[in-house]
Amino acid sequence: MNNEVPGASVPADILERMRKTTTRDEGIAEAWRSPTRRFSTCAARWPAVQLAAPLGRIDSALSILDTHAG
């Protein structure tokens, strides 16, 4: 994303964790760990949070909401 989206910045620690994955499924799972943690922080501070579902992975975005519903 650092190279494809102008102004976007992915922290080095996240990039390093992504580099260590060996399969596509591991990469996808790791890619969703950080947004899940960040969603928790944001949802606790603001009344509304917008999620995007990159690559059409709506199921992954919905799973973040399901995890924090209630």
TIMI-2910 file (N, C-alpha, C, CB; in pm, 1 decimal, decimal comma, always signed):
<rs>
+----------+----------+----------+----------+----------+----------+----------+----------+----------+----------+----------+----------+------+
!      n_x !      n_y !      n_z !     ca_x !     ca_y !     ca_z !      c_x !      c_y !      c_z !     cb_x !     cb_y !     cb_z ! resn !
+----------+----------+----------+----------+----------+----------+----------+----------+----------+----------+----------+----------+------+
!    +81,1 !   -117,1 !     +0,0 !     +0,0 !     +0,0 !     +0,0 !    +86,9 !   +125,3 !     +0,0 !    -93,0 !     -1,3 !   +118,5 !  Met !
!   +203,1 !   +117,5 !    +60,3 !   +292,5 !   +233,1 !    +61,6 !   +325,0 !   +280,5 !    -79,4 !   +421,1 !   +199,4 !   +135,8 !  Asn !
!   +331,6 !   +188,3 !   -173,6 !   +366,8 !   +223,1 !   -311,0 !   +246,2 !   +250,0 !   -399,4 !   +448,4 !   +113,7 !   -371,1 !  Asn !
!   +131,1 !   +195,4 !   -365,6 !    +14,3 !   +204,3 !   -452,2 !    -81,9 !   +316,5 !   -417,8 !    -58,3 !    +76,7 !   -448,5 !  Glu !
!    -86,5 !   +359,7 !   -292,4 !   -184,3 !   +460,0 !   -249,9 !   -110,3 !   +585,7 !   -204,8 !   -275,1 !   +404,9 !   -135,3 !  Val !
!   -122,2 !   +692,3 !   -281,4 !    -53,3 !   +815,7 !   -244,4 !    -92,4 !   +862,2 !   -104,1 !    -83,8 !   +925,3 !   -346,0 !  Pro !
!     +6,9 !   +892,3 !    -23,7 !    -17,3 !   +941,1 !   +111,4 !    -39,9 !   +832,7 !   +215,2 !   -133,8 !  +1030,6 !   +110,4 !  Gly !
!    -55,5 !   +707,9 !   +172,0 !    -76,9 !   +597,6 !   +266,6 !    +56,6 !   +550,8 !   +321,9 !   -151,5 !   +479,9 !   +198,9 !  Ala !
!    +52,7 !   +506,5 !   +445,6 !   +175,2 !   +460,2 !   +509,3 !   +144,2 !   +340,1 !   +597,7 !   +240,9 !   +573,5 !   +591,8 !  Ser !
!   +211,7 !   +230,8 !   +571,1 !   +196,7 !   +110,9 !   +653,2 !   +319,3 !   +104,6 !   +744,0 !   +182,3 !    -20,3 !   +564,4 !  Val !
!   +298,7 !    +97,0 !   +875,9 !   +412,4 !    +92,4 !   +968,8 !   +505,6 !    -25,4 !   +939,7 !   +362,1 !    +83,8 !  +1112,8 !  Pro !
!   +634,1 !     -3,9 !   +965,6 !   +737,4 !   -104,3 !   +938,3 !   +711,8 !   -236,1 !  +1009,8 !   +872,7 !    -51,2 !   +978,5 !  Ala !
!   +659,1 !   -231,4 !  +1133,9 !   +635,7 !   -356,8 !  +1206,7 !   +528,0 !   -441,5 !  +1139,4 !   +595,3 !   -327,3 !  +1351,6 !  Asp !
!   +429,0 !   -377,8 !  +1081,5 !   +324,9 !   -452,2 !  +1010,0 !   +382,7 !   -512,1 !   +882,0 !   +204,0 !   -360,4 !   +977,1 !  Ile !
!   +461,4 !   -433,8 !   +809,7 !   +524,6 !   -485,9 !   +688,2 !   +614,4 !   -605,1 !   +719,1 !   +605,7 !   -376,1 !   +619,1 !  Leu !
!   +686,2 !   -598,0 !   +829,0 !   +774,4 !   -709,2 !   +867,0 !   +693,4 !   -835,1 !   +897,6 !   +860,2 !   -670,7 !   +989,2 !  Glu !
!   +584,0 !   -820,1 !   +970,5 !   +499,2 !   -937,4 !   +999,6 !   +442,2 !   -995,4 !   +870,2 !   +383,7 !   -898,9 !  +1096,5 !  Arg !
!   +406,8 !   -909,2 !   +774,8 !   +354,2 !   -957,0 !   +647,1 !   +462,2 !  -1033,2 !   +569,2 !   +301,0 !   -838,6 !   +563,2 !  Met !
!   +585,3 !   -984,0 !   +574,8 !   +695,2 !  -1051,2 !   +503,2 !   +720,8 !  -1192,0 !   +555,8 !   +823,1 !   -968,9 !   +514,2 !  Arg !
!   +691,5 !  -1215,5 !   +681,7 !   +718,4 !  -1345,7 !   +743,4 !   +613,7 !  -1451,5 !   +708,8 !   +726,0 !  -1330,4 !   +893,1 !  Lys !
!   +501,9 !  -1411,0 !   +651,2 !   +400,9 !  -1510,9 !   +615,0 !   +448,9 !  -1589,8 !   +494,3 !   +263,9 !  -1443,7 !   +585,2 !  Thr !
!   +405,5 !  -1715,7 !   +485,7 !   +452,9 !  -1800,8 !   +376,4 !   +342,5 !  -1843,5 !   +280,6 !   +519,2 !  -1922,7 !   +432,5 !  Thr !
!   +217,0 !  -1827,6 !   +320,3 !   +107,1 !  -1863,4 !   +230,4 !    +13,0 !  -1744,4 !   +215,2 !    +30,0 !  -1987,7 !   +283,5 !  Thr !
!    -67,8 !  -1749,0 !   +112,8 !   -165,3 !  -1642,5 !    +88,7 !   -260,8 !  -1629,9 !   +207,6 !   -244,6 !  -1670,0 !    -41,4 !  Arg !
!   -309,4 !  -1743,1 !   +258,3 !   -403,2 !  -1740,7 !   +371,2 !   -339,7 !  -1680,7 !   +496,3 !   -453,1 !  -1881,8 !   +401,4 !  Asp !
!   -212,7 !  -1713,4 !   +522,0 !   -142,4 !  -1653,3 !   +635,6 !   -130,5 !  -1502,3 !   +616,6 !     -2,2 !  -1716,5 !   +652,7 !  Glu !
!    -99,7 !  -1460,6 !   +495,0 !    -87,5 !  -1318,7 !   +465,4 !   -218,0 !  -1244,1 !   +487,9 !    -41,5 !  -1299,3 !   +323,1 !  Gly !
!   -327,4 !  -1303,9 !   +443,1 !   -458,7 !  -1241,9 !   +462,1 !   -492,2 !  -1233,4 !   +610,5 !   -568,0 !  -1321,1 !   +387,1 !  Ile !
!   -467,4 !  -1340,5 !   +684,4 !   -496,0 !  -1340,5 !   +828,5 !   -413,4 !  -1234,1 !   +900,0 !   -467,7 !  -1479,3 !   +889,3 !  Ala !
!   -287,2 !  -1224,0 !   +865,0 !   -200,7 !  -1123,4 !   +927,9 !   -245,0 !   -982,7 !   +889,6 !    -53,5 !  -1145,3 !   +887,5 !  Glu !
!   -285,6 !   -966,4 !   +765,9 !   -329,3 !   -834,9 !   +719,8 !   -450,6 !   -784,2 !   +798,0 !   -362,1 !   -840,2 !   +571,3 !  Ala !
!   -533,9 !   -874,1 !   +848,0 !   -654,3 !   -832,7 !   +921,7 !   -629,2 !   -817,4 !  +1070,9 !   -765,6 !   -932,9 !   +899,7 !  Trp !
!   -517,9 !   -864,2 !  +1122,7 !   -492,4 !   -850,7 !  +1267,2 !   -481,2 !   -704,8 !  +1310,9 !   -364,5 !   -924,7 !  +1304,9 !  Arg !
!   -405,6 !   -626,1 !  +1237,7 !   -386,3 !   -486,1 !  +1275,9 !   -515,6 !   -405,9 !  +1268,5 !   -281,5 !   -421,9 !  +1187,0 !  Ser !
!   -592,5 !   -414,7 !  +1159,2 !   -718,2 !   -338,8 !  +1157,0 !   -815,2 !   -382,0 !  +1267,1 !   -785,3 !   -354,2 !  +1021,6 !  Pro !
!   -812,0 !   -508,7 !  +1303,2 !   -900,4 !   -554,9 !  +1410,6 !   -863,6 !   -486,9 !  +1541,3 !   -892,8 !   -708,4 !  +1426,0 !  Thr !
!   -734,5 !   -479,9 !  +1571,6 !   -689,3 !   -411,5 !  +1693,5 !   -720,5 !   -261,9 !  +1686,9 !   -537,8 !   -433,2 !  +1714,6 !  Arg !
!   -696,0 !   -201,9 !  +1573,1 !   -721,9 !    -58,4 !  +1558,5 !   -870,9 !    -27,7 !  +1567,7 !   -666,2 !     -7,7 !  +1425,3 !  Arg !
!   -953,4 !   -115,7 !  +1514,6 !  -1097,8 !    -94,8 !  +1523,2 !  -1141,2 !    -88,0 !  +1669,5 !  -1173,7 !   -207,6 !  +1449,5 !  Phe !
!  -1087,8 !   -175,3 !  +1751,7 !  -1121,8 !   -174,9 !  +1894,3 !  -1090,8 !    -39,4 !  +1957,2 !  -1045,5 !   -286,1 !  +1968,3 !  Ser !
!   -974,2 !    +14,1 !  +1926,0 !   -934,0 !   +143,3 !  +1980,5 !  -1025,9 !   +254,5 !  +1930,8 !   -788,7 !   +174,1 !  +1943,0 !  Thr !
!  -1052,3 !   +254,8 !  +1801,5 !  -1136,4 !   +359,7 !  +1743,4 !  -1280,3 !   +351,2 !  +1792,9 !  -1133,7 !   +350,8 !  +1591,4 !  Cys !
!  -1335,5 !   +231,4 !  +1796,8 !  -1475,0 !   +214,6 !  +1839,1 !  -1495,5 !   +258,6 !  +1982,8 !  -1518,2 !    +69,5 !  +1823,2 !  Ala !
!  -1392,6 !   +247,1 !  +2064,8 !  -1403,5 !   +290,2 !  +2204,1 !  -1399,8 !   +442,4 !  +2216,5 !  -1291,2 !   +228,5 !  +2287,0 !  Ala !
!  -1345,7 !   +509,9 !  +2116,4 !  -1327,7 !   +655,4 !  +2124,9 !  -1430,2 !   +735,6 !  +2045,9 !  -1191,3 !   +691,4 !  +2077,1 !  Arg !
!  -1481,6 !   +681,6 !  +1935,5 !  -1570,5 !   +757,1 !  +1848,3 !  -1701,5 !   +682,9 !  +1827,1 !  -1503,0 !   +784,5 !  +1714,1 !  Trp !
!  -1810,3 !   +756,9 !  +1804,4 !  -1941,8 !   +692,8 !  +1789,9 !  -1961,1 !   +619,9 !  +1656,5 !  -2049,7 !   +796,4 !  +1805,1 !  Pro !
!  -1877,0 !   +649,2 !  +1558,1 !  -1890,6 !   +582,6 !  +1428,1 !  -1752,0 !   +553,8 !  +1370,8 !  -1973,7 !   +669,8 !  +1329,1 !  Ala !
!  -1739,8 !   +440,0 !  +1307,7 !  -1614,3 !   +399,9 !  +1243,6 !  -1650,7 !   +341,4 !  +1107,7 !  -1533,3 !   +295,7 !  +1332,0 !  Val !
!  -1578,0 !   +380,8 !  +1004,0 !  -1602,9 !   +328,4 !   +870,4 !  -1499,0 !   +222,3 !   +837,1 !  -1600,9 !   +441,7 !   +765,5 !  Gln !
!  -1546,3 !   +107,5 !   +790,8 !  -1456,2 !     +0,4 !   +747,2 !  -1464,0 !    -12,9 !   +595,8 !  -1491,9 !   -134,7 !   +816,1 !  Leu !
!  -1353,3 !    -42,0 !   +534,4 !  -1350,0 !    -72,0 !   +391,2 !  -1313,8 !   -218,9 !   +376,5 !  -1247,8 !    +20,3 !   +314,3 !  Ala !
!  -1362,6 !   -279,7 !   +272,4 !  -1335,4 !   -421,6 !   +247,5 !  -1249,3 !   -434,2 !   +122,0 !  -1468,3 !   -502,7 !   +232,0 !  Ala !
!  -1116,3 !   -426,5 !   +137,8 !  -1030,7 !   -436,4 !    +20,3 !  -1041,3 !   -572,6 !    -47,4 !   -887,1 !   -409,3 !    +58,8 !  Pro !
!  -1025,1 !   -570,4 !   -176,6 !  -1029,6 !   -692,3 !   -259,1 !  -1163,8 !   -763,6 !   -247,1 !   -916,9 !   -787,9 !   -218,9 !  Leu !
!  -1268,5 !   -689,8 !   -211,5 !  -1402,2 !   -749,0 !   -201,5 !  -1419,3 !   -844,9 !    -85,5 !  -1434,5 !   -820,2 !   -327,3 !  Gly !
!  -1331,9 !   -838,8 !    +13,6 !  -1337,1 !   -932,7 !   +126,4 !  -1434,0 !   -881,2 !   +233,0 !  -1195,4 !   -953,5 !   +187,4 !  Arg !
!  -1558,7 !   -870,2 !   +194,2 !  -1661,5 !   -820,3 !   +284,5 !  -1674,7 !   -910,4 !   +406,9 !  -1795,9 !   -809,6 !   +211,8 !  Ile !
!  -1655,8 !  -1040,1 !   +388,7 !  -1665,4 !  -1133,6 !   +501,3 !  -1564,2 !  -1099,1 !   +611,2 !  -1643,0 !  -1277,8 !   +452,7 !  Asp !
!  -1445,7 !  -1054,7 !   +572,0 !  -1344,3 !  -1018,5 !   +670,9 !  -1383,2 !   -891,7 !   +746,5 !  -1208,5 !   -999,4 !   +603,1 !  Ser !
!  -1434,3 !   -792,4 !   +674,4 !  -1478,7 !   -669,1 !   +740,5 !  -1594,8 !   -698,4 !   +834,8 !  -1520,1 !   -562,9 !   +636,0 !  Ala !
!  -1687,0 !   -781,8 !   +792,0 !  -1800,6 !   -817,6 !   +878,4 !  -1754,9 !   -894,8 !  +1001,8 !  -1902,9 !   -901,0 !   +800,0 !  Leu !
!  -1650,4 !   -974,8 !   +988,5 !  -1602,2 !  -1049,9 !  +1104,8 !  -1544,9 !   -955,1 !  +1210,1 !  -1495,5 !  -1153,1 !  +1062,2 !  Ser !
!  -1484,9 !   -844,2 !  +1167,8 !  -1437,0 !   -744,9 !  +1264,0 !  -1556,2 !   -687,2 !  +1339,5 !  -1356,6 !   -631,8 !  +1192,8 !  Ile !
!  -1662,3 !   -654,7 !  +1268,8 !  -1780,9 !   -601,1 !  +1334,9 !  -1842,1 !   -703,1 !  +1429,6 !  -1884,0 !   -557,3 !  +1231,8 !  Leu !
!  -1850,3 !   -828,3 !  +1386,2 !  -1907,2 !   -934,2 !  +1470,9 !  -1825,2 !   -951,0 !  +1599,4 !  -1912,9 !  -1068,2 !  +1393,4 !  Asp !
!  -1694,5 !   -942,4 !  +1587,5 !  -1607,0 !   -958,5 !  +1702,9 !  -1632,9 !   -851,5 !  +1807,9 !  -1461,5 !   -954,5 !  +1659,6 !  Thr !
!  -1668,5 !   -730,8 !  +1761,1 !  -1683,1 !   -617,6 !  +1853,6 !  -1828,6 !   -577,0 !  +1875,4 !  -1605,3 !   -498,7 !  +1802,0 !  His !
!  -1922,1 !   -654,0 !  +1826,1 !  -2063,7 !   -620,4 !  +1846,0 !  -2102,4 !   -641,2 !  +1991,6 !  -2154,3 !   -705,6 !  +1753,9 !  Ala !
!  -2191,8 !   -559,3 !  +2032,2 !  -2243,0 !   -582,8 !  +2166,2 !  -2217,4 !   -473,4 !  +2256,8 !  -2188,1 !   -702,4 !  +2222,4 !  Gly !
+----------+----------+----------+----------+----------+----------+----------+----------+----------+----------+----------+----------+------+
</rs>
